[in-house]
């Protein structure tokens, strides 16, 4: 039977105190709604409908931009009259003979495995609830069961009696219902309650009245069903999310100096015995080989780090490939398009961009290498820059194997430094340098004995 997913995402999120719509608030640098959409895609939903409202145009533009591959249906809820009303406006998207899973744009961490278990344990012709047991259920709708332990109703906190408030099994809001039942029940919902809203949960009473079983599946991880209503809850969920990711990585062989002080904002793959120091941030798709060492305060974006590589403190690496046994940093900035082979050394305050650096080469200090191709065993001295930009176009610098570039050298591209060439310190080289020869460009040194140093005027 085909599966619809309806994601309720119309709320304003007043308690967020933000101009950004609630479902676009970031968790692991991704909108809350994006997390729910990715999970929906993983469970092979045949149709995904988003019920939107507050900040609707912005929500649509952001989500369509982030998920262009998903054929989403968008339904606007012009008035926020409760969850029952929100699903009701989506009814035109729910075909007969299908099932509908109802999720929430502000409940981002529901997992694929939990939803698959929920779907598999719910009668295709009936109604299912995802519930959870809480030590303190205050604020949640209570699950009411009869003497045969069958679910007969969900009672919201404000409408619950004192005895009902003692129940610790609560509604998560996530439901799975045969779409034909939704078409029959939703138009008959009443707003006769303390909130004056149309509660989706009232369909449980309707099911009970018709003798249709309501199956409750109890979730085991509270984190997965936590909603976000303010910045405090968002911060709490962020840490729970990162802690969960750290535990997964440790099972895969990673070692953390402190698993509570790191962030993944994308997908991180690790080899065996990778060590990750405090405050490391991984964004996009990052791969670490075996026995890597990531120092404190590093920021790695969409990059691959080879086996036995050392990334020292305060290094930024973006859209680059770092070879095995490389030694990068501290305080290095590796910009997009950098490729290093094995045993390359890039030291403190070195910046590289769109450059290939071959095996065993060293760029140790205070240097800029851009649009360059560096051979094997090259030594680049401190203060060297490749002058790759003429004000309109970028040009390439090629340095042959085993060349030695003296300190404080400017290489004016396009230029080719021959294999085994030596460039004297303090040179500005604007024409090709011959292989296995010394190239020096310096003005003649003068000493003027009559010169007087300026003094400060009184």
Secondary structure, DSSP 8 states (H G I E B T S, - for coil): --EEEEEEE----GGG--SS-GGGSEETTEEHHHHHHHHHHHTT-SEEEEEE-TTHHHHHHHHHHH-TTS-EEEEE-SS---HHHHHHTTGGG--TT-EEEEEETT-TT--HHHHHHHHHTS-TTSEEEEEEE-SS-TTS-EEEE-TTS-EEEEE-GGG--TTGGG--EEEEEEEEEEHHHHHHHGGG----STT-S--GGGHHHHHHHTT--EEEEE-S-HHHH----SHHHHHHHHHHHHHHHHHHHHHTT-EES-TTSEEEEEEEEE-TT-EE-TTEEEEEEEEE-TT-EE-TT-EEES-EE-TT-EE-TT-EEES-EE-TT-EE-SS-EE-TT-EE-TT-EEEET-EEES-EE-TT-EEEES-EEESEEE-TT-EE-TT-EEE-B-SS-B--EEE-TT-EE-SS-EEESSEEE-TT-EE-TT-EE-S-B-TTSEE---------TT--------
